[in-house]
Amino acid sequence: MVSFAGLERSTLDGLVRPGHYGRAGATGLLIEERRDLAFASVTAKRGKRFALVNAVNTAFGVALPDGPRRATRGSVTFAGTGPDQWIASADGSEAAGFANKVRARIGPFAAVSDQSDARLVLRLSGPRVCDVLAKGVPVDLHAQAFKPGDIACTVVSYINTQIDMLDDAPTYQLAAPRSMAGSFWSWLTASAAEFGYDVIAP
């Protein structure tokens, strides 16, 4: 069997180079592609939600959020994306084989599917990040409406996107389908150009 380990390419390979773009002399947005995250979708089996909540707490020390919120313990996060549905993620040492680890620990109570290679993940920050997102995000990101730990599954420029607010700097994490990476990047950079933006090397 041929192994492709170590040959993985960035979702934005050939599209992006680190540096400053857009308005000269101003940096309103910082963009960092996250390549170190693993993802797994988790859906509670019928009648197993209570058992799943206990299993996740025991296995990962995470209290499953009831609604569109993130819950994190160490390097593992569970984000509520719908009724009895979550996206689990991990970085660092937990990322390797993450979906298999999740399935082994909570598989009797949930359907688990590896999503690690299906997503473009960007971390956005900077003084004009909210102005950039306002050009395409149909969600109220005002500090009183959208707080650290909140998430939203929405559309950005007609592309299904999960938005997580990581802190009140503010810093946001956006995850979009890998197949739409070029279109998503085109929208983001066009929206950020008037403020100036830096692409940070991963």
C-alpha positions, 0 to 999 in steps of 0.5 A: 500500500502506498503511503502519502504520510508527510506529503499533505498539502495546505488547503491554500497551497499555490494561492497564499504567501505570507506577507502584507497585502492591500492598503499600504501602511495599515494592518487591519486584519491578521490571517493565519491558516491552522494546519495543526487541527484535527476534527471529528463530527459527533452525533448522538445515537437515538436515546443515547444523549445522556450516556454520551454526555457522561462518556465525553466528560469521563473520556475528555473532561469536557461538559458537552455544550447544549447549544452553539457554544464551545467547551474546551479542556486541554487541547480538546474542544467540543462545539455544539453545531445542532440538536445532538450534534457537535464538532470535536477538535484537537491540536498538539499530541491529541490531533494524531488519529483524533477521530479514531480516539473519539470513536474508541472512547464514545463510539457506543453512544455516538456516530463519529466521522473524521472531518480533518481533511474536509476543512479550511481553517483560518484564525482571524484577528486585528483591529478591523476584523469585525469590519471585514466579517461584516461584509459577508457574515449575516450574524450579529458579532457585536460584543453584547450578542456574540461572546467568547465561546460562542459559535455560529454555523452560517453562510459567508459569501454563500459558503457554509462556514462555522465561526467560533469566537475564541477570545474578546481581542477579538479572535475568530476561527472560521472553518469552511469546506476545503473544496471552497477554499479558493472562493472563500479566500477570494472573498476574505482578501477582497473584503480585507484589502481596504484595511490592509492585511497580513498573512502569517506563516503557519 
